[in-house]
Amino acid sequence: MSVTSSPPRQVARPPWQQRLTPVRGRADSTGPDRIDIAIAIICFAVITGPLLMGWASGIGSMSAIAAFGAAAVAPLIVRRRQPLAVLVVVSAVLCLAAVAGIRFTPWVSNAGLAVAIAVFTLADRRPRRESLLATGIVLIAMGFAARIGVDLHIDQEQNFVQLPIAAVAWLVGDTTRTRREYRQDLAEQQRQRAAEEERRIRAEERLRVSRDVHDLISHTLSMVAVRSGVARLLIDEQPGEARRALSAIETASRSALNELRAVLAQIREPGRPDELGEPGLADIADLVDGLRRHGLVVEYHVVGTALGYPALLQTTVYRIVQEALTNVVKHAHTDRARVEIRHAPHELTASITDDGPTATAGLPAAIADTGSGLGLAGMRERVSLFGGRLDAGPRPEGGFAVTASFPVDGEHHV
């Protein structure tokens, strides 16, 4: 039985990663690059070709001129793969030609395109310190060889043109490398910022969903606990009241299910809260009415005229009122609470207060608990998103008060 293995599937990389990946041509593969081969041929044709064609005169036999000319440009074929070795070989050929008295170019010095290209490639491909040191050593070596050539061949002219040629080539190559590295660093920073922004958005989204689910589930389960406690106590003596309590549980559960679906829908397709059916300021009245049907006496007042608040701000106020009233039901041991929404020219304020435990509270005490502490923390996080202020704590006259204030200006209007 033979088993054939399929090649690993190539995973598509995101566009930003494709842009940052260095473009590697054939110069980085095992074979020579066509462009570099063309450069070497052109250099040989420009430098040594005129001598071989008889258009200019050199020094030495034709075979020696051709051999040195080819040896000087042949390393350029692998210049981008081995830039340091190419510069060393080219400079060694020039030093040997100076000592041997072979001139394979139409000019006084053999230094020309081959040296310039080799130095440029080294400065473009290698770190500045390495390229500068190697270029300096090569120039010193060629200077000594030229000096030896002057002593050995006093009838030949010599110059040190390789110094300015190498200096200009190194500056151009180093500038090219610096600009390329700057663009790559800039692209990498942009990628990191984009990744960090994505992580921040995901974290904020998880936190927002956590708050919404906490507020929704906490409120609904509290109401279910209240009404189920009522039904348990009255099922034998007042079955009609027990049925109404069970009906209220069913209504609250369906409402909570719809809101939970809206939260999950926003995870799949983010949008404006009002587009997904999330509650706003106008829904606070329905929230209060629902709690009244569950046995909590809630006084609800609206002061001032509502402005064109953003949908997210309206949902935030609604959630704060919902969480505060849920805490009243769960922890305050009272059947009375007050809600006030105050619209001022530069501030929107929501206040939720209670008077503390009362002897007439008709809510089952079994649902009271110490709480997880997530409610107040979630409210503070919601308010901080709008640069607002949350004050929550016991009242001097008894009970508990939660006051959320939001600054309102032109930026917060629709």
Secondary structure, DSSP 8 states (H G I E B T S, - for coil): --------------HHHHHHS----GGGSSS--HHHHHHHHHHHHHHTHHHHTTSS--BS-HHHHHHHHHHHHGGGGGTTTSHHHHHHHHHHHHHHHHHHT-B-SSSSSS-SHHHHHHHHHHHHHS-HHHHHHHHHHHHHHHHHHHHHHHHH-TTS----THHHHHHHHHHHHHHHHHHHHHHHHHHHHHHHHHHHHHHHHHHHHHHHHHHHHHHHHHHHHHHHHHHHHHHHHHTTT-HHHHHHHHHHHHHHHHHHHHHHHHHHHHHHS---GGGGT---GGGHHHHHHHHHHTT-EEEEEEES------HHHHHHHHHHHHHHHHHHHHHS--SEEEEEEEEETTEEEEEEEE----TT--S-GGG-----SHHHHHHHHHHHTTT-EEEEEE-TTSSEEEEEEEE--GGG--
